Amino acid sequence: MLDLEGPIWKFALDFYRRPGVSEACLTLQEDANVDVVELIVVLFSAQVIGRDLSSDEVTDMRVKMLNWREMTVLPLRQVRRTLKPYCPGFPQHEKELLRSKVKSIELFSEQIQLAMAYQWLTNSAPTRASLTLEGALETLLEVESFDELPPGCRNSLARIVSTVLDMDDFPR
């Protein structure tokens, strides 16, 4: 059974509500196709657990969560986005209620994905060929260097890294 309220979930909630983080995560999600859950896992592993992930570990984590993401998170996100614009002939109030419920279910599916990642982190043995946080993020973003990212994504990534490095108040 997964621990849905575990340390990685608490970290994600704390991290995401910090100034500028939600906007930065959404920019990376929209403009660089980043899975924010995977991003949070890499940050949590490095900053809270003290475990820098290797390129192979980042890849393994992605593979382990891919089916869940593709079968739940992404379809729910698509439904939520489809319901966002004004739709003539739709009962607008009820459409917004439905969109809000779908958004909650999408968030719950990401909570499950985080719990799956935490289980993977605690059950997998660290490798010796670990990367720096920057290297793990480059692997996650599938770039050789952050310079390859559009300026908005580089700024968002800088905000995220700066924020996570300043999270001294998060219990380890």
N, C-alpha and C positions, 0 to 999 in steps of 0.2 A: 504494500500500500504506500502511496506517495505522501510526502509531508507537504501539503499545500500551503501551510502557514510557516514553513521553515525559514531558516536564515536568509536564503537567497530571495525569497518573496519579500521579507522585511527590508532587505537591502534594496531591492528593485523599487519598492514604494518610497523609501527614503530618498534614493537617488533621483527618481523621476520627478519628485515634487520640488527639487531644488531649482533655483532661478535659471531659466534658459535651457534646462535639460530637455523638457518635453519637446520644445520647438526644435532643438538640435537633433534629437532622435528622429523626429518626423521628417526633417530635412534629409537625413541619411537614409531613412526608409524610402522616401519618395524619389530622391535624386540619385542614390547610389545602390538602391535595392538591398539595403542592409536589413537583416532580420534583427530587430531591436532586442529580442530575447537572447539571441546568440551574443550580441554585443554586451548585454548585461552579464551574461555568464563569464565572458572573458574578463570583464572588469572585476566582477566578484571574485573570481578565482585568483587574480593577481593581487587585488587590494585587500581582500578579507581573509582568504585562505593562505595567501602568500605563495601561491603556486602559479608560476608562469607556464602557460601551455605551449607545447611544441606545435609545429605546423601539422604533423600527423594527428595530434590530439584535437586540434581545431576541426580538422576534416572529419575525424571520427565522431565528434560531438554533432556536427552538422548532419552526418549520415544517420545517426541514431534518432535525431528529431525530425528528419525530413518528412516521413510519412505523416506524422502528427500535424506538422505545419501545413502540408499540402491538403490533408483531408479535413482539417477543422479550422485552423486559424485563417488561412487565406480565403476559403469560401465564405466564412462569416464576415470577413473584412469586405469582400466584394458585395455581399448583400447590404451591409451597412452603408457602403459608399453609394450603391444604387438608390437607396432610399433617401439620400441627402438632398438632392435638388427638389425644387418645387415640381410637382407632377399634377397637371390639370386633370380633374376628374377623380383624383384620389382624395379621400377624407384626410386632410392635412394633419389635424390633431392626432388622429389615430395612427397615421403613418409615422409621425414623430415619436409616439409612444412605442410603436413597434421598433423603430430605429434605435431607440434608447435601450430596449430589451436586447436587441441583437448586439449592441455595443457592449453590454454587460456580459453577454455570453462569450463574445470575442475575447474580452479581458480574462474571463475565467479559463478559456482555452489556452491563453498565454500563461496564466498562472500554472496550469497543468504542465505546459511545456517547460517552464522554469523548474518545477518540481522534478520533472524527468531529467533535466540537465543536472540538478543537484544530486540526484541519485547516481547519475553517470559519473559526476565529479568524485563522489565519495567512494564509488566502487571501482574506479579505474586507477591503476598504479601510475604515478607520474613517470614520465620518460626523462632520460638524462639530457636530451637535446631540446631543452625548453628555450623559448624565445623570450625576448623582452616584451613588455606590454605593447610597445610600439610594433614589434615584429608580429605578435599575435593579432593585433588589430589589422595590420597590413594583410596578413593571411586571410582574415575574416572578410576584409573588403576586396580581396582578390586583386591587390595592386602591389607593385614592387616598391612604391614609395607614395607617401601621402601627396606628393606633388602632382601625381597623376589625377587626383580628384579635382572636381570643379571647385572654385574658390568658396562657394557657399558650404560645400561639404567639408572642406578643410577647416573652415571657421567653426562649423558645428562639431567636428571631431576635437578641435582644440578646446572648445567649451566643455565637452564631455570629459576629456582626459583631465583638464584642470579641475573640474568639479570632483571627480572621483579621487584625485590625489589629495584634495582638501577635505575629504570625508574622515577626518581624524576622530570625529565624535561617534562614528558607527562602531558598535561593539564587535570585537574580533574574537 
